[in-house]
Amino acid sequence: MTVRTTPTPMIIGHRGASGYRPEHTRSAYELAFALGAEAVEPDIVATKDGVLVVRHENEISGTTDVASHPEFAARRTTKLIDGHELTGWFTEDFTWDELSTLRARERLGALRQSSASFDGHYPILRLSELVEIIDRASADARAPLGMVAEIKHATYFASIGLPLDELLANELDELGWGYQFDRLTIESFEQTVLHEVRARGVKASYVYLIEASGKPADLVARSGAQATSYADVVTPAGLYGLSGHVDGVSVDKSLLLRTDAAGRPATTELVDHAHAAGLQIFTWTLRPENRFLSAPFRRGRAKAAFGDWQGEWRLIMGTGIDGIFADHPDLALALRDEL
C-alpha cells in the first residue's frame, strides 16, 4: 500500500485475527480491526457459479464442517492443484448457495483450542461481505483501513473456466473498490495473474508473494522444469528485474533470518536489497507459538506455548520492513509501539 498514514511496519491481520477466531470469519475480521489492525488479508477462491469467497484454500475439509454434511459426501474427490495431489472437498464443486450452509472451523484446532471453541459458529464469507466489514470499520475508525487480497491458484482456476482476474476485477468494480489505490493491495504467488488484474484497470498496489523454496505454478505450467524459481527472484538482480512490474514483494519470514558467525540470530540483507530496487517488502507470518518460531526463539517443548516471540519479531521489525502479517495483530502493534 503506497499511501501511508501509519507507522512502519504496517500491521496486517492475517486472515483476520486468526490467532483468536477461526480464520476468514466475520468475527476474525471484526476482531482484527478492534485490536488495531491497519489492514486485513483475505485469501480468494471461487465457487462453481463464480462467486468469490474467502478461504485459505479451495480445499475446505480442514476449515469447514463439510465432512459432516451427508448431502455432500459424494463431492469428496482427489485433484491435482499446482502440482500437489489433494483429497477433500473443493469450493469450485459447490454453488454459493450450497457453500453458505457450511460453518467454519479452526484450521489449527489442536494448537489453538480457544479458537476451536468457536467451531460451527460462523458461515463462510463472500468477498463482498468482507468489503462491507472493512468499509464499516473504516467509518467507525475515521481512517482508511485496507485490504490485502491474495489470489489463490489462479492458473488452476483459469484452467477450469473460472478466471480469477476477471471475477475479481468485476467484483471490485461493483463494490466501488476498483480505484482504491490507497486502501487496496493485490498479491499472489503467481505474477501472471497480477499483470492480468492490472491490465483490467484495477488501481491497487501489486505485491508478488515469494515462498522460501519451489517455483511459481504459473511459470511451471508455461515452462516446466525450466521455470524460474523463487530463489532466483530474491537475489539483488532478481529484485531489480521485478521493478516496474510489481510494487512490492512479500516473503516467507525465514528469508529474513539467519545465524551470524557467533551462532546468534541475525537478519539477512533482503529488505535492503528490495528497497534498493524500489520495491516495498512485507513478510509472513508472525505467530507467537513455539511451533512457528525459528529455533533460537522457542521456549520449552510445548508447541502451543508462546516462546520468545518478542525477540524474533523485534529482530524482523528492525530490518525496516514495510509491513508484517500477524495472526495476533494486537501483539504486533504492542511491540511496534514499544520500538
C-alpha positions as CSV (number, residue, x, y, z in Angstrom):
1,M,0.0,0.0,0.0
2,T,1.7,3.2,-1.1
3,V,-0.2,5.9,0.8
4,R,0.9,5.5,4.4
5,T,-0.9,7.1,7.3
6,T,0.5,4.7,9.9
7,P,4.0,4.0,11.4
8,T,6.2,1.3,9.8
9,P,5.8,-1.6,9.7
10,M,2.1,-1.7,8.8
11,I,0.3,-4.4,10.8
12,I,-1.9,-6.6,8.7
13,G,-4.4,-9.0,10.3
14,H,-3.5,-12.4,8.7
15,R,-6.9,-13.8,7.6
16,G,-8.3,-11.5,10.3
17,A,-7.3,-12.0,13.9
18,S,-6.8,-15.7,13.1
19,G,-4.9,-16.4,16.3
20,Y,-8.1,-15.8,18.3
21,R,-11.0,-16.8,16.0
22,P,-11.4,-19.3,13.1
23,E,-9.7,-17.6,10.1
24,H,-11.6,-15.8,7.4
25,T,-14.8,-15.5,9.5
26,R,-16.7,-12.3,10.2
27,S,-15.6,-12.5,13.9
28,A,-11.9,-12.8,12.9
29,Y,-12.0,-9.8,10.7
30,E,-14.1,-7.6,13.0
31,L,-11.8,-8.5,15.9
32,A,-8.7,-7.7,13.9
33,F,-9.8,-4.1,13.4
34,A,-11.0,-3.9,17.0
35,L,-7.4,-4.9,18.0
36,G,-5.9,-2.1,15.8
37,A,-5.0,-3.9,12.6
38,E,-4.5,-1.4,9.8
39,A,-5.4,-3.8,7.0
40,V,-6.6,-7.4,6.8
41,E,-5.6,-10.2,4.4
42,P,-8.2,-12.5,2.7
43,D,-7.4,-15.5,0.5
44,I,-9.7,-15.5,-2.5
45,V,-11.1,-18.6,-4.3
46,A,-14.2,-19.1,-6.4
47,T,-17.4,-21.2,-6.3
48,K,-18.8,-23.2,-9.2
49,D,-21.1,-20.3,-10.1
50,G,-18.3,-17.7,-10.0
51,V,-18.8,-16.2,-6.5
52,L,-15.6,-15.1,-4.8
53,V,-15.3,-16.4,-1.3
54,V,-12.5,-16.1,1.3
55,R,-10.9,-19.4,2.3
56,H,-7.3,-20.4,3.0
57,E,-7.5,-22.9,0.1
58,N,-10.1,-24.1,-2.4
59,E,-9.9,-27.5,-0.5
60,I,-12.1,-26.9,2.5
61,S,-12.2,-30.0,4.6
62,G,-9.8,-28.5,7.2
63,T,-11.6,-25.2,7.6
64,T,-15.3,-26.1,7.4
65,D,-17.7,-28.8,8.6
66,V,-18.3,-30.0,5.1
67,A,-17.4,-33.6,6.1
68,S,-20.3,-33.7,8.5
69,H,-22.8,-32.9,5.7
70,P,-24.1,-36.2,4.3
71,E,-25.7,-34.4,1.3
72,F,-22.2,-33.5,0.1
73,A,-20.4,-36.8,0.8
74,A,-20.3,-37.7,-2.9
75,R,-18.4,-34.4,-3.7
76,R,-15.3,-35.7,-1.9
77,T,-12.6,-36.2,-4.6
78,T,-8.9,-36.1,-5.4
79,K,-7.5,-33.3,-7.6
80,L,-4.1,-32.1,-8.7
81,I,-3.7,-28.5,-7.6
82,D,-0.5,-26.7,-8.5
83,G,1.4,-30.0,-8.7
84,H,0.1,-31.3,-5.4
85,E,-2.4,-34.1,-5.1
86,L,-5.2,-33.2,-2.6
87,T,-8.2,-35.2,-1.5
88,G,-11.2,-33.5,0.0
89,W,-14.0,-31.0,-0.9
90,F,-13.3,-28.1,-3.2
91,T,-15.1,-24.7,-3.5
92,E,-15.3,-25.0,-7.3
93,D,-17.6,-28.0,-6.9
94,F,-20.2,-26.1,-4.9
95,T,-22.6,-23.2,-5.7
96,W,-22.6,-20.3,-3.3
97,D,-26.0,-21.4,-2.0
98,E,-24.5,-24.7,-1.1
99,L,-21.4,-23.3,0.5
100,S,-23.4,-20.9,2.6
101,T,-24.9,-23.9,4.5
102,L,-21.4,-24.8,5.8
103,R,-19.8,-23.4,9.0
104,A,-16.2,-22.5,9.6
105,R,-13.7,-24.5,11.8
106,E,-10.4,-23.6,13.3
107,R,-7.7,-25.0,10.9
108,L,-5.2,-25.4,13.7
109,G,-7.6,-26.8,16.3
110,A,-5.1,-28.9,18.2
111,L,-2.8,-25.9,18.6
112,R,-5.4,-23.2,19.1
113,Q,-8.1,-24.7,21.3
114,S,-9.5,-21.4,22.3
115,S,-10.2,-20.5,18.7
116,A,-11.5,-24.0,18.1
117,S,-14.2,-23.4,20.7
118,F,-15.9,-21.2,18.1
119,D,-16.1,-24.0,15.6
120,G,-19.5,-24.1,14.0
121,H,-20.5,-20.5,14.9
122,Y,-19.7,-18.7,11.7
123,P,-20.6,-19.2,8.0
124,I,-18.2,-18.8,5.1
125,L,-17.8,-15.2,3.9
126,R,-18.1,-13.8,0.4
127,L,-15.6,-11.2,-0.6
128,S,-18.4,-8.7,-0.9
129,E,-19.3,-9.2,2.8
130,L,-15.7,-8.7,3.8
131,V,-15.5,-5.4,1.9
132,E,-18.6,-4.3,3.8
133,I,-16.9,-5.1,7.1
134,I,-13.8,-3.1,6.1
135,D,-15.9,-0.1,5.0
136,R,-17.8,-0.2,8.2
137,A,-14.7,-0.4,10.3
138,S,-13.1,2.4,8.4
139,A,-16.1,4.6,9.1
140,D,-16.0,3.7,12.8
141,A,-12.3,4.4,13.0
142,R,-12.5,7.5,10.7
143,A,-9.4,6.1,9.0
144,P,-8.9,4.4,5.6
145,L,-8.4,0.8,6.7
146,G,-7.1,-1.6,4.0
147,M,-7.4,-5.0,2.3
148,V,-4.5,-7.1,1.1
149,A,-6.3,-9.6,-1.2
150,E,-4.4,-12.8,-2.1
151,I,-5.5,-14.5,-5.3
152,K,-5.1,-18.3,-4.8
153,H,-4.4,-20.9,-7.5
154,A,-5.1,-18.5,-10.4
155,T,-3.6,-20.8,-13.1
156,Y,-5.7,-23.8,-11.8
157,F,-8.9,-21.8,-11.7
158,A,-8.4,-20.4,-15.2
159,S,-7.9,-24.0,-16.4
160,I,-11.4,-24.9,-15.3
161,G,-13.1,-21.8,-16.7
162,L,-13.1,-19.6,-13.6
163,P,-10.6,-16.8,-14.4
164,L,-10.0,-15.1,-11.1
165,D,-8.5,-12.0,-12.7
166,E,-11.8,-11.3,-14.5
167,L,-14.0,-12.3,-11.5
168,L,-12.0,-10.1,-9.1
169,A,-11.8,-7.1,-11.3
170,N,-15.6,-7.2,-11.9
171,E,-16.4,-7.6,-8.3
172,L,-14.1,-4.8,-7.1
173,D,-15.7,-2.5,-9.7
174,E,-19.2,-3.4,-8.5
175,L,-18.1,-2.8,-4.9
176,G,-16.5,0.6,-5.6
177,W,-13.1,-0.8,-4.8
178,G,-11.6,-0.8,-8.3
179,Y,-9.9,2.6,-7.7
180,Q,-8.9,2.3,-4.0
181,F,-5.2,2.7,-4.6
182,D,-4.5,3.8,-1.1
183,R,-6.5,1.0,0.5
184,L,-6.1,-2.0,-1.8
185,T,-3.2,-4.3,-2.3
186,I,-3.5,-7.4,-4.5
187,E,-1.0,-10.2,-4.0
188,S,-0.3,-13.6,-5.4
189,F,2.3,-16.3,-5.7
190,E,1.7,-16.1,-9.4
191,Q,2.9,-13.0,-11.1
192,T,0.9,-13.6,-14.3
193,V,-2.4,-13.0,-12.5
194,L,-1.1,-9.7,-11.0
195,H,-0.4,-8.5,-14.6
196,E,-3.9,-9.7,-15.7
197,V,-5.7,-7.9,-12.9
198,R,-3.7,-4.7,-13.5
199,A,-4.5,-4.9,-17.2
200,R,-8.2,-4.9,-16.4
201,G,-7.8,-1.4,-14.9
202,V,-7.8,-2.2,-11.2
203,K,-5.9,0.6,-9.4
204,A,-4.1,-1.0,-6.5
205,S,-0.6,-1.9,-5.2
206,Y,0.6,-5.2,-6.6
207,V,2.7,-7.5,-4.5
208,Y,4.5,-10.7,-5.5
209,L,4.4,-13.4,-2.9
210,I,7.6,-15.4,-2.6
211,E,8.0,-18.8,-1.0
212,A,11.2,-20.0,0.7
213,S,11.6,-22.7,-1.9
214,G,10.0,-24.0,-5.1
215,K,8.7,-22.5,-8.3
216,P,5.6,-20.4,-9.2
217,A,2.7,-22.5,-10.5
218,D,2.1,-20.2,-13.5
219,L,5.7,-20.4,-14.6
220,V,5.8,-24.2,-14.2
221,A,2.6,-24.5,-16.3
222,R,4.4,-22.4,-19.0
223,S,8.0,-23.6,-18.9
224,G,8.1,-26.8,-16.9
225,A,11.5,-27.7,-15.3
226,Q,13.0,-24.5,-16.9
227,A,10.7,-22.3,-14.8
228,T,12.4,-19.6,-12.8
229,S,12.4,-20.4,-9.1
230,Y,11.5,-18.2,-6.1
231,A,15.2,-18.3,-5.1
232,D,16.1,-16.6,-8.3
233,V,13.8,-13.7,-7.5
234,V,15.2,-12.8,-4.1
235,T,18.7,-12.0,-5.4
236,P,19.6,-8.4,-6.0
237,A,19.4,-8.9,-9.7
238,G,16.1,-10.7,-9.4
239,L,14.6,-7.9,-7.4
240,Y,15.7,-5.3,-9.9
241,G,14.1,-7.4,-12.5
242,L,10.7,-7.1,-10.7
243,S,11.0,-3.3,-10.5
244,G,8.4,-1.7,-12.8
245,H,6.3,-4.9,-12.9
246,V,5.2,-5.1,-9.3
247,D,5.1,-2.6,-6.5
248,G,6.5,-4.9,-3.8
249,V,7.3,-8.4,-2.6
250,S,6.1,-10.4,0.4
251,V,8.4,-13.1,1.6
252,D,8.4,-16.1,4.0
253,K,9.9,-14.7,7.2
254,S,12.6,-17.4,7.0
255,L,14.2,-15.5,4.2
256,L,14.8,-12.6,6.6
257,L,16.5,-14.6,9.3
258,R,20.0,-16.2,9.5
259,T,22.6,-17.1,12.1
260,D,25.7,-15.0,12.4
261,A,29.3,-16.2,12.8
262,A,28.9,-16.4,16.5
263,G,25.8,-18.5,16.2
264,R,23.5,-15.7,17.2
265,P,20.2,-14.9,15.4
266,A,20.6,-12.2,12.8
267,T,18.9,-10.9,9.7
268,T,19.7,-11.1,6.0
269,E,20.0,-8.1,3.7
270,L,16.9,-8.9,1.8
271,V,14.9,-5.8,3.0
272,D,17.8,-3.5,2.0
273,H,18.0,-5.2,-1.4
274,A,14.3,-4.8,-2.1
275,H,14.3,-1.2,-1.1
276,A,17.4,-0.6,-3.3
277,A,15.3,-2.0,-6.2
278,G,12.5,0.4,-5.4
279,L,10.2,-2.3,-4.0
280,Q,8.2,-2.4,-0.8
281,I,8.7,-5.6,1.2
282,F,6.4,-7.4,3.5
283,T,6.7,-10.7,5.5
284,W,4.5,-13.5,6.7
285,T,3.5,-14.9,9.1
286,L,4.4,-13.7,12.5
287,R,3.0,-16.1,15.1
288,P,3.9,-16.4,18.8
289,E,3.6,-20.1,19.3
290,N,6.7,-22.3,19.5
291,R,5.6,-24.3,16.5
292,F,6.0,-21.3,14.3
293,L,9.0,-19.5,15.8
294,S,12.5,-20.1,14.5
295,A,14.6,-22.4,16.7
296,P,16.5,-19.8,18.7
297,F,13.3,-18.3,20.0
298,R,11.4,-21.4,21.1
299,R,10.9,-21.9,24.8
300,G,10.2,-25.4,26.1
301,R,8.7,-28.3,24.2
302,A,5.0,-27.4,24.1
303,K,4.2,-26.4,20.5
304,A,1.2,-24.3,21.5
305,A,3.1,-22.3,24.2
306,F,4.3,-18.8,23.4
307,G,8.0,-18.7,23.0
308,D,10.2,-15.6,22.8
309,W,8.1,-14.1,20.1
310,Q,9.1,-10.6,21.1
311,G,12.7,-11.4,20.3
312,E,12.0,-12.8,16.9
313,W,9.5,-10.1,15.9
314,R,11.8,-7.3,17.2
315,L,14.6,-8.6,15.0
316,I,12.3,-8.7,11.9
317,M,10.8,-5.2,12.6
318,G,14.3,-3.9,13.0
319,T,15.1,-4.6,9.3
320,G,13.0,-1.7,8.2
321,I,10.3,-4.0,6.7
322,D,7.3,-2.2,5.3
323,G,4.6,-4.5,6.6
324,I,4.0,-7.7,8.5
325,F,1.2,-10.2,8.5
326,A,0.3,-11.4,12.0
327,D,-2.3,-13.8,13.4
328,H,-2.3,-11.7,16.6
329,P,-2.3,-8.1,15.4
330,D,-2.6,-6.7,18.9
331,L,0.8,-8.3,19.9
332,A,2.4,-6.9,16.8
333,L,1.1,-3.4,17.4
334,A,2.2,-3.5,21.1
335,L,5.7,-4.4,20.0
336,R,5.8,-1.8,17.2
337,D,4.7,0.8,19.7
338,E,7.4,-0.3,22.1
339,L,10.0,0.1,19.4
